[in-house]
């Protein structure tokens, strides 16, 4: 179970949140040259690297705020991202 620190409410159980996916995904430079399958992958398949990633989380069962955290996908250790609100 993850303990997530909402910037507005403080530490809360992960069951109060919804993971919004990667905070920053790189858009293909020239999408007109992608195959349909590659475009669908970009739109629907999030990167899932091992190690530290920045993710958006929504405190949907709390204050309703969206914010960004850094989470280690191997250890599930969490630290706040430098610009964690937004
Ligand atoms: Zn909150």
PDB file of the backbone (N, CA, C, O) and the ligand in Angstrom, with CONECT records:
HET     ZN  A 101       1
ATOM      1  N   UNK A   1       0.847  -1.185   0.000  1.00  0.00           N
ATOM      2  CA  UNK A   1       0.000   0.000   0.000  1.00  0.00           C
ATOM      3  C   UNK A   1       0.888   1.243   0.000  1.00  0.00           C
ATOM      4  O   UNK A   1       1.820   1.353   0.797  1.00  0.00           O
ATOM      5  N   UNK A   2       0.592   2.161  -0.890  1.00  0.00           N
ATOM      6  CA  UNK A   2       1.373   3.384  -0.988  1.00  0.00           C
ATOM      7  C   UNK A   2       0.785   4.451  -0.071  1.00  0.00           C
ATOM      8  O   UNK A   2      -0.431   4.545   0.093  1.00  0.00           O
ATOM      9  N   UNK A   3       1.653   5.240   0.515  1.00  0.00           N
ATOM     10  CA  UNK A   3       1.248   6.414   1.264  1.00  0.00           C
ATOM     11  C   UNK A   3       1.645   7.611   0.406  1.00  0.00           C
ATOM     12  O   UNK A   3       2.830   7.884   0.214  1.00  0.00           O
ATOM     13  N   UNK A   4       0.654   8.313  -0.101  1.00  0.00           N
ATOM     14  CA  UNK A   4       0.901   9.407  -1.037  1.00  0.00           C
ATOM     15  C   UNK A   4       0.648  10.727  -0.330  1.00  0.00           C
ATOM     16  O   UNK A   4      -0.364  10.899   0.350  1.00  0.00           O
ATOM     17  N   UNK A   5       1.577  11.654  -0.498  1.00  0.00           N
ATOM     18  CA  UNK A   5       1.468  12.961   0.145  1.00  0.00           C
ATOM     19  C   UNK A   5       0.788  13.942  -0.802  1.00  0.00           C
ATOM     20  O   UNK A   5       1.395  14.414  -1.763  1.00  0.00           O
ATOM     21  N   UNK A   6      -0.470  14.242  -0.521  1.00  0.00           N
ATOM     22  CA  UNK A   6      -1.185  15.266  -1.296  1.00  0.00           C
ATOM     23  C   UNK A   6      -0.688  16.633  -0.823  1.00  0.00           C
ATOM     24  O   UNK A   6      -0.642  16.874   0.383  1.00  0.00           O
ATOM     25  N   UNK A   7      -0.313  17.535  -1.736  1.00  0.00           N
ATOM     26  CA  UNK A   7       0.182  18.857  -1.329  1.00  0.00           C
ATOM     27  C   UNK A   7      -0.853  19.649  -0.526  1.00  0.00           C
ATOM     28  O   UNK A   7      -0.488  20.541   0.240  1.00  0.00           O
ATOM     29  N   UNK A   8      -2.122  19.335  -0.691  1.00  0.00           N
ATOM     30  CA  UNK A   8      -3.171  20.074   0.010  1.00  0.00           C
ATOM     31  C   UNK A   8      -3.604  19.378   1.300  1.00  0.00           C
ATOM     32  O   UNK A   8      -3.829  20.046   2.309  1.00  0.00           O
ATOM     33  N   UNK A   9      -3.725  18.047   1.285  1.00  0.00           N
ATOM     34  CA  UNK A   9      -4.309  17.291   2.404  1.00  0.00           C
ATOM     35  C   UNK A   9      -3.278  16.588   3.273  1.00  0.00           C
ATOM     36  O   UNK A   9      -3.591  16.191   4.395  1.00  0.00           O
ATOM     37  N   UNK A  10      -2.044  16.425   2.774  1.00  0.00           N
ATOM     38  CA  UNK A  10      -1.041  15.681   3.529  1.00  0.00           C
ATOM     39  C   UNK A  10      -1.031  14.218   3.135  1.00  0.00           C
ATOM     40  O   UNK A  10      -1.612  13.847   2.116  1.00  0.00           O
ATOM     41  N   UNK A  11      -0.371  13.371   3.939  1.00  0.00           N
ATOM     42  CA  UNK A  11      -0.255  11.954   3.596  1.00  0.00           C
ATOM     43  C   UNK A  11      -1.590  11.232   3.660  1.00  0.00           C
ATOM     44  O   UNK A  11      -2.349  11.378   4.618  1.00  0.00           O
ATOM     45  N   UNK A  12      -1.865  10.444   2.614  1.00  0.00           N
ATOM     46  CA  UNK A  12      -3.120   9.695   2.541  1.00  0.00           C
ATOM     47  C   UNK A  12      -2.856   8.344   1.891  1.00  0.00           C
ATOM     48  O   UNK A  12      -1.867   8.164   1.181  1.00  0.00           O
ATOM     49  N   UNK A  13      -3.748   7.407   2.143  1.00  0.00           N
ATOM     50  CA  UNK A  13      -3.675   6.070   1.565  1.00  0.00           C
ATOM     51  C   UNK A  13      -3.916   6.139   0.057  1.00  0.00           C
ATOM     52  O   UNK A  13      -4.716   6.949  -0.411  1.00  0.00           O
ATOM     53  N   UNK A  14      -3.229   5.296  -0.695  1.00  0.00           N
ATOM     54  CA  UNK A  14      -3.360   5.322  -2.158  1.00  0.00           C
ATOM     55  C   UNK A  14      -4.779   5.059  -2.650  1.00  0.00           C
ATOM     56  O   UNK A  14      -5.111   5.418  -3.780  1.00  0.00           O
ATOM     57  N   UNK A  15      -5.622   4.441  -1.827  1.00  0.00           N
ATOM     58  CA  UNK A  15      -6.989   4.157  -2.261  1.00  0.00           C
ATOM     59  C   UNK A  15      -7.793   5.431  -2.485  1.00  0.00           C
ATOM     60  O   UNK A  15      -8.859   5.382  -3.100  1.00  0.00           O
ATOM     61  N   UNK A  16      -7.301   6.581  -1.994  1.00  0.00           N
ATOM     62  CA  UNK A  16      -7.997   7.848  -2.203  1.00  0.00           C
ATOM     63  C   UNK A  16      -7.629   8.500  -3.539  1.00  0.00           C
ATOM     64  O   UNK A  16      -8.192   9.532  -3.906  1.00  0.00           O
ATOM     65  N   UNK A  17      -6.684   7.895  -4.264  1.00  0.00           N
ATOM     66  CA  UNK A  17      -6.126   8.539  -5.455  1.00  0.00           C
ATOM     67  C   UNK A  17      -6.349   7.702  -6.719  1.00  0.00           C
ATOM     68  O   UNK A  17      -6.610   6.501  -6.661  1.00  0.00           O
ATOM     69  N   UNK A  18      -6.239   8.375  -7.842  1.00  0.00           N
ATOM     70  CA  UNK A  18      -6.217   7.715  -9.142  1.00  0.00           C
ATOM     71  C   UNK A  18      -4.932   8.128  -9.847  1.00  0.00           C
ATOM     72  O   UNK A  18      -4.603   9.312  -9.920  1.00  0.00           O
ATOM     73  N   UNK A  19      -4.209   7.137 -10.366  1.00  0.00           N
ATOM     74  CA  UNK A  19      -2.981   7.403 -11.101  1.00  0.00           C
ATOM     75  C   UNK A  19      -3.346   7.940 -12.479  1.00  0.00           C
ATOM     76  O   UNK A  19      -4.092   7.305 -13.224  1.00  0.00           O
ATOM     77  N   UNK A  20      -2.819   9.106 -12.809  1.00  0.00           N
ATOM     78  CA  UNK A  20      -3.103   9.738 -14.092  1.00  0.00           C
ATOM     79  C   UNK A  20      -2.065   9.444 -15.155  1.00  0.00           C
ATOM     80  O   UNK A  20      -2.141   9.984 -16.258  1.00  0.00           O
ATOM     81  N   UNK A  21      -1.085   8.589 -14.839  1.00  0.00           N
ATOM     82  CA  UNK A  21      -0.082   8.220 -15.830  1.00  0.00           C
ATOM     83  C   UNK A  21       1.136   9.114 -15.780  1.00  0.00           C
ATOM     84  O   UNK A  21       1.287   9.935 -14.875  1.00  0.00           O
ATOM     85  N   UNK A  22       2.012   8.942 -16.773  1.00  0.00           N
ATOM     86  CA  UNK A  22       3.269   9.703 -16.791  1.00  0.00           C
ATOM     87  C   UNK A  22       3.004  11.199 -16.855  1.00  0.00           C
ATOM     88  O   UNK A  22       2.087  11.657 -17.537  1.00  0.00           O
ATOM     89  N   UNK A  23       3.831  11.956 -16.126  1.00  0.00           N
ATOM     90  CA  UNK A  23       3.656  13.406 -16.105  1.00  0.00           C
ATOM     91  C   UNK A  23       4.040  14.040 -17.428  1.00  0.00           C
ATOM     92  O   UNK A  23       3.427  15.011 -17.871  1.00  0.00           O
ATOM     93  N   UNK A  24       5.044  13.488 -18.037  1.00  0.00           N
ATOM     94  CA  UNK A  24       5.508  14.057 -19.307  1.00  0.00           C
ATOM     95  C   UNK A  24       5.764  12.932 -20.291  1.00  0.00           C
ATOM     96  O   UNK A  24       6.603  12.066 -20.042  1.00  0.00           O
ATOM     97  N   UNK A  25       5.063  12.937 -21.380  1.00  0.00           N
ATOM     98  CA  UNK A  25       5.368  11.985 -22.429  1.00  0.00           C
ATOM     99  C   UNK A  25       5.801  12.777 -23.648  1.00  0.00           C
ATOM    100  O   UNK A  25       5.261  13.844 -23.938  1.00  0.00           O
ATOM    101  N   UNK A  26       6.758  12.254 -24.339  1.00  0.00           N
ATOM    102  CA  UNK A  26       7.321  12.958 -25.482  1.00  0.00           C
ATOM    103  C   UNK A  26       6.493  12.662 -26.720  1.00  0.00           C
ATOM    104  O   UNK A  26       6.377  11.512 -27.144  1.00  0.00           O
ATOM    105  N   UNK A  27       5.919  13.710 -27.293  1.00  0.00           N
ATOM    106  CA  UNK A  27       5.130  13.569 -28.505  1.00  0.00           C
ATOM    107  C   UNK A  27       6.074  13.336 -29.687  1.00  0.00           C
ATOM    108  O   UNK A  27       7.114  13.988 -29.776  1.00  0.00           O
ATOM    109  N   UNK A  28       5.734  12.430 -30.583  1.00  0.00           N
ATOM    110  CA  UNK A  28       6.574  12.236 -31.772  1.00  0.00           C
ATOM    111  C   UNK A  28       6.743  13.552 -32.533  1.00  0.00           C
ATOM    112  O   UNK A  28       5.785  14.308 -32.693  1.00  0.00           O
ATOM    113  N   UNK A  29       7.966  13.822 -33.002  1.00  0.00           N
ATOM    114  CA  UNK A  29       8.246  15.094 -33.663  1.00  0.00           C
ATOM    115  C   UNK A  29       7.397  15.281 -34.909  1.00  0.00           C
ATOM    116  O   UNK A  29       6.868  16.370 -35.132  1.00  0.00           O
ATOM    117  N   UNK A  30       7.256  14.260 -35.715  1.00  0.00           N
ATOM    118  CA  UNK A  30       6.463  14.370 -36.933  1.00  0.00           C
ATOM    119  C   UNK A  30       5.500  13.186 -37.006  1.00  0.00           C
ATOM    120  O   UNK A  30       5.812  12.135 -37.566  1.00  0.00           O
ATOM    121  N   UNK A  31       4.336  13.390 -36.430  1.00  0.00           N
ATOM    122  CA  UNK A  31       3.363  12.298 -36.327  1.00  0.00           C
ATOM    123  C   UNK A  31       2.810  11.874 -37.685  1.00  0.00           C
ATOM    124  O   UNK A  31       2.230  10.796 -37.806  1.00  0.00           O
ATOM    125  N   UNK A  32       2.986  12.715 -38.711  1.00  0.00           N
ATOM    126  CA  UNK A  32       2.446  12.361 -40.027  1.00  0.00           C
ATOM    127  C   UNK A  32       3.175  11.182 -40.654  1.00  0.00           C
ATOM    128  O   UNK A  32       2.657  10.540 -41.567  1.00  0.00           O
ATOM    129  N   UNK A  33       4.389  10.896 -40.159  1.00  0.00           N
ATOM    130  CA  UNK A  33       5.155   9.785 -40.710  1.00  0.00           C
ATOM    131  C   UNK A  33       5.033   8.497 -39.892  1.00  0.00           C
ATOM    132  O   UNK A  33       5.680   7.497 -40.202  1.00  0.00           O
ATOM    133  N   UNK A  34       4.211   8.527 -38.861  1.00  0.00           N
ATOM    134  CA  UNK A  34       4.023   7.324 -38.046  1.00  0.00           C
ATOM    135  C   UNK A  34       3.010   6.403 -38.710  1.00  0.00           C
ATOM    136  O   UNK A  34       2.109   6.846 -39.422  1.00  0.00           O
ATOM    137  N   UNK A  35       3.182   5.116 -38.459  1.00  0.00           N
ATOM    138  CA  UNK A  35       2.145   4.170 -38.871  1.00  0.00           C
ATOM    139  C   UNK A  35       0.967   4.324 -37.920  1.00  0.00           C
ATOM    140  O   UNK A  35       1.109   4.882 -36.832  1.00  0.00           O
ATOM    141  N   UNK A  36      -0.189   3.832 -38.330  1.00  0.00           N
ATOM    142  CA  UNK A  36      -1.355   3.881 -37.453  1.00  0.00           C
ATOM    143  C   UNK A  36      -1.084   3.154 -36.139  1.00  0.00           C
ATOM    144  O   UNK A  36      -1.486   3.614 -35.070  1.00  0.00           O
ATOM    145  N   UNK A  37      -0.398   2.016 -36.228  1.00  0.00           N
ATOM    146  CA  UNK A  37      -0.104   1.238 -35.020  1.00  0.00           C
ATOM    147  C   UNK A  37       0.817   2.020 -34.081  1.00  0.00           C
ATOM    148  O   UNK A  37       0.622   1.996 -32.866  1.00  0.00           O
ATOM    149  N   UNK A  38       1.819   2.712 -34.633  1.00  0.00           N
ATOM    150  CA  UNK A  38       2.733   3.490 -33.798  1.00  0.00           C
ATOM    151  C   UNK A  38       1.993   4.657 -33.142  1.00  0.00           C
ATOM    152  O   UNK A  38       2.264   4.988 -31.987  1.00  0.00           O
ATOM    153  N   UNK A  39       1.061   5.284 -33.865  1.00  0.00           N
ATOM    154  CA  UNK A  39       0.290   6.389 -33.304  1.00  0.00           C
ATOM    155  C   UNK A  39      -0.618   5.893 -32.177  1.00  0.00           C
ATOM    156  O   UNK A  39      -0.727   6.541 -31.136  1.00  0.00           O
ATOM    157  N   UNK A  40      -1.259   4.763 -32.379  1.00  0.00           N
ATOM    158  CA  UNK A  40      -2.119   4.180 -31.338  1.00  0.00           C
ATOM    159  C   UNK A  40      -1.283   3.824 -30.112  1.00  0.00           C
ATOM    160  O   UNK A  40      -1.722   4.042 -28.983  1.00  0.00           O
ATOM    161  N   UNK A  41      -0.084   3.279 -30.322  1.00  0.00           N
ATOM    162  CA  UNK A  41       0.804   2.986 -29.198  1.00  0.00           C
ATOM    163  C   UNK A  41       1.140   4.253 -28.427  1.00  0.00           C
ATOM    164  O   UNK A  41       1.101   4.252 -27.197  1.00  0.00           O
ATOM    165  N   UNK A  42       1.472   5.343 -29.132  1.00  0.00           N
ATOM    166  CA  UNK A  42       1.797   6.605 -28.460  1.00  0.00           C
ATOM    167  C   UNK A  42       0.611   7.084 -27.625  1.00  0.00           C
ATOM    168  O   UNK A  42       0.791   7.546 -26.498  1.00  0.00           O
ATOM    169  N   UNK A  43      -0.597   6.976 -28.173  1.00  0.00           N
ATOM    170  CA  UNK A  43      -1.779   7.490 -27.479  1.00  0.00           C
ATOM    171  C   UNK A  43      -2.231   6.615 -26.320  1.00  0.00           C
ATOM    172  O   UNK A  43      -2.781   7.126 -25.345  1.00  0.00           O
ATOM    173  N   UNK A  44      -2.011   5.308 -26.406  1.00  0.00           N
ATOM    174  CA  UNK A  44      -2.642   4.405 -25.444  1.00  0.00           C
ATOM    175  C   UNK A  44      -1.698   3.566 -24.597  1.00  0.00           C
ATOM    176  O   UNK A  44      -2.138   2.978 -23.609  1.00  0.00           O
ATOM    177  N   UNK A  45      -0.421   3.487 -24.943  1.00  0.00           N
ATOM    178  CA  UNK A  45       0.498   2.623 -24.192  1.00  0.00           C
ATOM    179  C   UNK A  45       1.508   3.501 -23.458  1.00  0.00           C
ATOM    180  O   UNK A  45       2.444   4.010 -24.074  1.00  0.00           O
ATOM    181  N   UNK A  46       1.330   3.683 -22.151  1.00  0.00           N
ATOM    182  CA  UNK A  46       2.283   4.518 -21.418  1.00  0.00           C
ATOM    183  C   UNK A  46       3.613   3.816 -21.240  1.00  0.00           C
ATOM    184  O   UNK A  46       3.681   2.589 -21.164  1.00  0.00           O
ATOM    185  N   UNK A  47       4.679   4.619 -21.174  1.00  0.00           N
ATOM    186  CA  UNK A  47       5.986   4.065 -20.853  1.00  0.00           C
ATOM    187  C   UNK A  47       5.945   3.514 -19.442  1.00  0.00           C
ATOM    188  O   UNK A  47       5.285   4.082 -18.571  1.00  0.00           O
ATOM    189  N   UNK A  48       6.634   2.429 -19.212  1.00  0.00           N
ATOM    190  CA  UNK A  48       6.678   1.836 -17.885  1.00  0.00           C
ATOM    191  C   UNK A  48       8.110   1.405 -17.574  1.00  0.00           C
ATOM    192  O   UNK A  48       8.404   0.216 -17.454  1.00  0.00           O
ATOM    193  N   UNK A  49       9.002   2.406 -17.445  1.00  0.00           N
ATOM    194  CA  UNK A  49      10.411   2.072 -17.215  1.00  0.00           C
ATOM    195  C   UNK A  49      10.637   1.605 -15.783  1.00  0.00           C
ATOM    196  O   UNK A  49       9.827   1.872 -14.895  1.00  0.00           O
ATOM    197  N   UNK A  50      11.756   0.899 -15.571  1.00  0.00           N
ATOM    198  CA  UNK A  50      12.166   0.537 -14.220  1.00  0.00           C
ATOM    199  C   UNK A  50      12.946   1.711 -13.644  1.00  0.00           C
ATOM    200  O   UNK A  50      13.855   2.234 -14.289  1.00  0.00           O
ATOM    201  N   UNK A  51      12.594   2.123 -12.438  1.00  0.00           N
ATOM    202  CA  UNK A  51      13.310   3.222 -11.795  1.00  0.00           C
ATOM    203  C   UNK A  51      12.385   4.399 -11.538  1.00  0.00           C
ATOM    204  O   UNK A  51      11.170   4.237 -11.423  1.00  0.00           O
ATOM    205  N   UNK A  52      12.975   5.586 -11.449  1.00  0.00           N
ATOM    206  CA  UNK A  52      12.220   6.778 -11.087  1.00  0.00           C
ATOM    207  C   UNK A  52      11.441   7.331 -12.274  1.00  0.00           C
ATOM    208  O   UNK A  52      11.990   7.499 -13.363  1.00  0.00           O
ATOM    209  N   UNK A  53      10.166   7.611 -12.056  1.00  0.00           N
ATOM    210  CA  UNK A  53       9.311   8.224 -13.063  1.00  0.00           C
ATOM    211  C   UNK A  53       8.497   9.332 -12.393  1.00  0.00           C
ATOM    212  O   UNK A  53       8.228   9.283 -11.193  1.00  0.00           O
ATOM    213  N   UNK A  54       8.117  10.319 -13.182  1.00  0.00           N
ATOM    214  CA  UNK A  54       7.198  11.344 -12.684  1.00  0.00           C
ATOM    215  C   UNK A  54       5.804  10.977 -13.148  1.00  0.00           C
ATOM    216  O   UNK A  54       5.580  10.702 -14.327  1.00  0.00           O
ATOM    217  N   UNK A  55       4.866  10.975 -12.209  1.00  0.00           N
ATOM    218  CA  UNK A  55       3.483  10.589 -12.501  1.00  0.00           C
ATOM    219  C   UNK A  55       2.516  11.641 -11.997  1.00  0.00           C
ATOM    220  O   UNK A  55       2.763  12.304 -10.989  1.00  0.00           O
ATOM    221  N   UNK A  56       1.409  11.783 -12.715  1.00  0.00           N
ATOM    222  CA  UNK A  56       0.306  12.622 -12.266  1.00  0.00           C
ATOM    223  C   UNK A  56      -0.622  11.769 -11.401  1.00  0.00           C
ATOM    224  O   UNK A  56      -0.918  10.622 -11.735  1.00  0.00           O
ATOM    225  N   UNK A  57      -1.062  12.326 -10.319  1.00  0.00           N
ATOM    226  CA  UNK A  57      -2.034  11.654  -9.453  1.00  0.00           C
ATOM    227  C   UNK A  57      -3.169  12.616  -9.165  1.00  0.00           C
ATOM    228  O   UNK A  57      -2.964  13.826  -9.062  1.00  0.00           O
ATOM    229  N   UNK A  58      -4.376  12.064  -9.034  1.00  0.00           N
ATOM    230  CA  UNK A  58      -5.585  12.840  -8.773  1.00  0.00           C
ATOM    231  C   UNK A  58      -6.141  12.401  -7.431  1.00  0.00           C
ATOM    232  O   UNK A  58      -6.411  11.219  -7.220  1.00  0.00           O
ATOM    233  N   UNK A  59      -6.311  13.341  -6.534  1.00  0.00           N
ATOM    234  CA  UNK A  59      -6.884  13.024  -5.219  1.00  0.00           C
ATOM    235  C   UNK A  59      -8.407  13.061  -5.349  1.00  0.00           C
ATOM    236  O   UNK A  59      -9.082  13.957  -4.841  1.00  0.00           O
ATOM    237  N   UNK A  60      -8.909  12.063  -6.041  1.00  0.00           N
ATOM    238  CA  UNK A  60     -10.338  12.062  -6.379  1.00  0.00           C
ATOM    239  C   UNK A  60     -11.238  11.791  -5.190  1.00  0.00           C
ATOM    240  O   UNK A  60     -12.408  12.172  -5.224  1.00  0.00           O
ATOM    241  N   UNK A  61     -10.743  11.148  -4.135  1.00  0.00           N
ATOM    242  CA  UNK A  61     -11.559  10.918  -2.930  1.00  0.00           C
ATOM    243  C   UNK A  61     -11.128  11.855  -1.805  1.00  0.00           C
ATOM    244  O   UNK A  61     -11.249  11.531  -0.623  1.00  0.00           O
ATOM    245  N   UNK A  62     -10.629  13.009  -2.196  1.00  0.00           N
ATOM    246  CA  UNK A  62     -10.186  14.013  -1.229  1.00  0.00           C
ATOM    247  C   UNK A  62     -10.480  15.393  -1.782  1.00  0.00           C
ATOM    248  O   UNK A  62     -11.635  15.747  -2.017  1.00  0.00           O
ATOM    249  N   UNK A  63      -9.435  16.166  -1.986  1.00  0.00           N
ATOM    250  CA  UNK A  63      -9.593  17.561  -2.378  1.00  0.00           C
ATOM    251  C   UNK A  63      -9.823  17.749  -3.879  1.00  0.00           C
ATOM    252  O   UNK A  63     -10.223  18.831  -4.309  1.00  0.00           O
ATOM    253  N   UNK A  64      -9.575  16.708  -4.682  1.00  0.00           N
ATOM    254  CA  UNK A  64      -9.770  16.832  -6.124  1.00  0.00           C
ATOM    255  C   UNK A  64      -8.596  17.429  -6.856  1.00  0.00           C
ATOM    256  O   UNK A  64      -8.684  17.691  -8.056  1.00  0.00           O
ATOM    257  N   UNK A  65      -7.492  17.652  -6.156  1.00  0.00           N
ATOM    258  CA  UNK A  65      -6.312  18.278  -6.771  1.00  0.00           C
ATOM    259  C   UNK A  65      -5.498  17.266  -7.580  1.00  0.00           C
ATOM    260  O   UNK A  65      -5.355  16.109  -7.187  1.00  0.00           O
ATOM    261  N   UNK A  66      -4.966  17.727  -8.722  1.00  0.00           N
ATOM    262  CA  UNK A  66      -3.978  16.973  -9.503  1.00  0.00           C
ATOM    263  C   UNK A  66      -2.602  17.448  -9.088  1.00  0.00           C
ATOM    264  O   UNK A  66      -2.397  18.643  -8.875  1.00  0.00           O
ATOM    265  N   UNK A  67      -1.657  16.530  -8.969  1.00  0.00           N
ATOM    266  CA  UNK A  67      -0.290  16.891  -8.638  1.00  0.00           C
ATOM    267  C   UNK A  67       0.650  15.821  -9.186  1.00  0.00           C
ATOM    268  O   UNK A  67       0.214  14.760  -9.633  1.00  0.00           O
ATOM    269  N   UNK A  68       1.930  16.118  -9.145  1.00  0.00           N
ATOM    270  CA  UNK A  68       2.955  15.228  -9.696  1.00  0.00           C
ATOM    271  C   UNK A  68       3.838  14.708  -8.578  1.00  0.00           C
ATOM    272  O   UNK A  68       4.247  15.462  -7.695  1.00  0.00           O
ATOM    273  N   UNK A  69       4.128  13.426  -8.619  1.00  0.00           N
ATOM    274  CA  UNK A  69       5.094  12.833  -7.695  1.00  0.00           C
ATOM    275  C   UNK A  69       6.139  12.077  -8.510  1.00  0.00           C
ATOM    276  O   UNK A  69       5.931  11.774  -9.685  1.00  0.00           O
ATOM    277  N   UNK A  70       7.254  11.782  -7.873  1.00  0.00           N
ATOM    278  CA  UNK A  70       8.244  10.882  -8.447  1.00  0.00           C
ATOM    279  C   UNK A  70       8.120   9.563  -7.696  1.00  0.00           C
ATOM    280  O   UNK A  70       8.163   9.524  -6.466  1.00  0.00           O
ATOM    281  N   UNK A  71       7.965   8.477  -8.461  1.00  0.00           N
ATOM    282  CA  UNK A  71       7.811   7.156  -7.843  1.00  0.00           C
ATOM    283  C   UNK A  71       8.801   6.195  -8.492  1.00  0.00           C
ATOM    284  O   UNK A  71       8.973   6.176  -9.711  1.00  0.00           O
ATOM    285  N   UNK A  72       9.437   5.409  -7.655  1.00  0.00           N
ATOM    286  CA  UNK A  72      10.335   4.381  -8.157  1.00  0.00           C
ATOM    287  C   UNK A  72       9.480   3.160  -8.477  1.00  0.00           C
ATOM    288  O   UNK A  72       8.847   2.597  -7.584  1.00  0.00           O
ATOM    289  N   UNK A  73       9.457   2.751  -9.728  1.00  0.00           N
ATOM    290  CA  UNK A  73       8.584   1.649 -10.150  1.00  0.00           C
ATOM    291  C   UNK A  73       9.082   0.292  -9.657  1.00  0.00           C
ATOM    292  O   UNK A  73       8.355  -0.698  -9.737  1.00  0.00           O
ATOM    293  N   UNK A  74      10.303   0.236  -9.152  1.00  0.00           N
ATOM    294  CA  UNK A  74      10.838  -1.025  -8.618  1.00  0.00           C
ATOM    295  C   UNK A  74      10.544  -1.131  -7.122  1.00  0.00           C
ATOM    296  O   UNK A  74      10.055  -2.158  -6.652  1.00  0.00           O
ATOM    297  N   UNK A  75      10.846  -0.057  -6.372  1.00  0.00           N
ATOM    298  CA  UNK A  75      10.710  -0.105  -4.914  1.00  0.00           C
ATOM    299  C   UNK A  75       9.409   0.527  -4.417  1.00  0.00           C
ATOM    300  O   UNK A  75       9.039   0.336  -3.258  1.00  0.00           O
ATOM    301  N   UNK A  76       8.720   1.265  -5.259  1.00  0.00           N
ATOM    302  CA  UNK A  76       7.511   2.023  -4.926  1.00  0.00           C
ATOM    303  C   UNK A  76       7.790   3.148  -3.935  1.00  0.00           C
ATOM    304  O   UNK A  76       6.867   3.694  -3.330  1.00  0.00           O
ATOM    305  N   UNK A  77       9.083   3.494  -3.770  1.00  0.00           N
ATOM    306  CA  UNK A  77       9.424   4.660  -2.957  1.00  0.00           C
ATOM    307  C   UNK A  77       8.898   5.904  -3.664  1.00  0.00           C
ATOM    308  O   UNK A  77       8.952   6.002  -4.890  1.00  0.00           O
ATOM    309  N   UNK A  78       8.394   6.846  -2.886  1.00  0.00           N
ATOM    310  CA  UNK A  78       7.801   8.064  -3.448  1.00  0.00           C
ATOM    311  C   UNK A  78       8.521   9.278  -2.906  1.00  0.00           C
ATOM    312  O   UNK A  78       8.848   9.348  -1.721  1.00  0.00           O
ATOM    313  N   UNK A  79       8.766  10.238  -3.789  1.00  0.00           N
ATOM    314  CA  UNK A  79       9.245  11.545  -3.364  1.00  0.00           C
ATOM    315  C   UNK A  79       8.505  12.592  -4.179  1.00  0.00           C
ATOM    316  O   UNK A  79       8.083  12.338  -5.307  1.00  0.00           O
ATOM    317  N   UNK A  80       8.356  13.754  -3.602  1.00  0.00           N
ATOM    318  CA  UNK A  80       7.637  14.807  -4.305  1.00  0.00           C
ATOM    319  C   UNK A  80       8.476  15.329  -5.452  1.00  0.00           C
ATOM    320  O   UNK A  80       9.691  15.476  -5.322  1.00  0.00           O
ATOM    321  N   UNK A  81       7.849  15.604  -6.550  1.00  0.00           N
ATOM    322  CA  UNK A  81       8.536  16.211  -7.689  1.00  0.00           C
ATOM    323  C   UNK A  81       8.763  17.684  -7.377  1.00  0.00           C
ATOM    324  O   UNK A  81       8.019  18.266  -6.588  1.00  0.00           O
ATOM    325  N   UNK A  82       9.801  18.313  -7.996  1.00  0.00           N
ATOM    326  CA  UNK A  82      10.086  19.725  -7.706  1.00  0.00           C
ATOM    327  C   UNK A  82       8.889  20.633  -7.971  1.00  0.00           C
ATOM    328  O   UNK A  82       8.660  21.577  -7.215  1.00  0.00           O
ATOM    329  N   UNK A  83       8.128  20.373  -9.018  1.00  0.00           N
ATOM    330  CA  UNK A  83       6.955  21.196  -9.319  1.00  0.00           C
ATOM    331  C   UNK A  83       5.720  20.297  -9.166  1.00  0.00           C
ATOM    332  O   UNK A  83       5.051  19.959 -10.142  1.00  0.00           O
ATOM    333  N   UNK A  84       5.445  19.923  -7.923  1.00  0.00           N
ATOM    334  CA  UNK A  84       4.490  18.861  -7.668  1.00  0.00           C
ATOM    335  C   UNK A  84       3.028  19.252  -7.858  1.00  0.00           C
ATOM    336  O   UNK A  84       2.181  18.359  -7.888  1.00  0.00           O
ATOM    337  N   UNK A  85       2.687  20.509  -7.984  1.00  0.00           N
ATOM    338  CA  UNK A  85       1.299  20.906  -8.168  1.00  0.00           C
ATOM    339  C   UNK A  85       1.067  21.209  -9.639  1.00  0.00           C
ATOM    340  O   UNK A  85       1.871  21.873 -10.293  1.00  0.00           O
ATOM    341  N   UNK A  86      -0.007  20.725 -10.120  1.00  0.00           N
ATOM    342  CA  UNK A  86      -0.348  21.043 -11.514  1.00  0.00           C
ATOM    343  C   UNK A  86      -0.592  19.842 -12.347  1.00  0.00           C
ATOM    344  O   UNK A  86      -0.888  19.965 -13.536  1.00  0.00           O
TER     345      UNK A  86
HETATM  346 ZN    ZN A 101      -5.852  16.263  -1.401  1.00  0.00          ZN
END
